Amino acid sequence: MCWGGLGVGRAGEDPTHFDYDVGDLTGSYYAWNSVGLVEADFTYTCRGGAAKPVRGHAVTWETVGGGFLSCGDHVPEDPFRKTDVAARAAARKLCPAGSRAAQSA
């Protein structure tokens, strides 16, 4: 089995992501997507200090991830030896209780 994706978009538009798979897809499968959010409060004071400080809250992301796997396989480890939290959650919620993925999640 093989799967992959293609991201496309034009300047000023939200990108679109297409997934595909090839092969015999018998059995149970699970898919997930994740975003690693970063949030922080900030205070910025302009040079010279004549204006009041500006305060705010910023939200952005530093990582994105996702996948499509068989419930018949163990939840994989990432290259840094940490299992993707979203993959584990998806396997627990979407795979049959006795499956390898659900048990290893």
C-alpha positions as CSV (number, residue, x, y, z in Angstrom):
1,M,0.0,0.0,0.0
2,C,1.1,3.5,-0.7
3,W,-0.3,6.9,0.2
4,G,0.7,10.5,-0.2
5,G,-0.5,14.0,-0.6
6,L,-0.2,17.2,-2.7
7,G,-0.6,20.7,-1.4
8,V,-1.6,23.4,-3.8
9,G,-2.7,27.1,-3.5
10,R,-2.4,30.5,-5.0
11,A,-1.0,33.6,-3.2
12,G,-3.6,35.0,-0.9
13,E,-5.7,31.8,-0.8
14,D,-5.8,29.0,1.7
15,P,-3.8,26.0,0.5
16,T,-5.7,22.8,-0.3
17,H,-4.4,19.4,0.6
18,F,-5.3,16.2,-1.4
19,D,-4.6,12.7,-0.1
20,Y,-4.6,9.5,-2.1
21,D,-4.0,5.8,-1.5
22,V,-3.2,2.9,-3.7
23,G,-3.5,-0.8,-2.9
24,D,-5.7,-3.3,-1.2
25,L,-7.5,-1.4,1.6
26,T,-9.2,-4.3,3.4
27,G,-9.4,-4.0,7.2
28,S,-9.6,-1.0,9.5
29,Y,-7.6,2.2,9.0
30,Y,-7.3,5.5,10.9
31,A,-6.3,8.9,9.8
32,W,-5.3,12.1,11.7
33,N,-3.9,15.6,11.3
34,S,-2.3,17.7,14.0
35,V,-0.9,21.1,14.6
36,G,1.6,22.0,17.3
37,L,0.3,25.4,18.6
38,V,2.5,28.0,20.3
39,E,0.8,30.7,22.4
40,A,2.4,33.6,24.3
41,D,1.5,36.9,25.9
42,F,3.8,39.7,25.0
43,T,4.6,43.3,25.9
44,Y,6.5,45.6,23.5
45,T,7.8,49.1,24.3
46,C,8.8,51.4,21.5
47,R,12.3,52.9,21.6
48,G,12.4,56.0,23.6
49,G,9.5,55.0,25.9
50,A,7.3,57.9,24.9
51,A,4.3,55.7,24.1
52,K,2.5,53.3,26.3
53,P,3.7,49.6,26.0
54,V,1.7,47.5,23.7
55,R,0.4,44.2,25.1
56,G,-1.1,41.3,23.4
57,H,-1.5,37.6,22.9
58,A,0.0,35.7,19.9
59,V,-1.1,32.3,18.6
60,T,0.8,30.5,15.8
61,W,2.1,27.0,15.0
62,E,5.5,25.4,14.8
63,T,4.7,21.9,13.6
64,V,2.1,20.1,11.5
65,G,1.6,16.3,11.1
66,G,-0.8,13.6,10.0
67,G,-1.1,10.2,8.6
68,F,-3.2,7.3,7.4
69,L,-2.3,3.9,8.9
70,S,-3.7,0.4,9.3
71,C,-5.3,-0.6,12.7
72,G,-3.5,-3.9,12.2
73,D,-0.1,-2.2,12.8
74,H,1.5,-0.8,16.0
75,V,1.4,3.0,16.3
76,P,4.8,4.1,14.9
77,E,7.5,6.0,16.7
78,D,8.8,9.2,15.2
79,P,12.5,9.7,14.4
80,F,13.0,11.5,17.8
81,R,11.6,8.4,19.6
82,K,8.4,10.2,20.6
83,T,5.1,8.8,19.4
84,D,2.8,11.4,17.8
85,V,0.1,12.2,20.4
86,A,-2.5,12.7,17.7
87,A,-1.7,9.3,16.1
88,R,-2.2,7.6,19.5
89,A,-5.5,9.5,20.2
90,A,-6.8,8.6,16.7
91,A,-5.8,4.9,17.1
92,R,-7.6,4.7,20.5
93,K,-10.8,6.4,19.3
94,L,-11.0,4.9,15.7
95,C,-9.6,1.4,15.7
96,P,-11.3,-1.7,17.1
97,A,-10.4,-2.3,20.7
98,G,-8.4,-5.5,20.2
99,S,-6.4,-4.1,17.2
100,R,-2.6,-3.7,17.4
101,A,-2.9,0.1,16.9
102,A,-5.4,0.5,19.7
103,Q,-3.4,-1.7,22.1
104,S,-0.1,0.1,21.4
105,A,-1.7,3.5,21.7
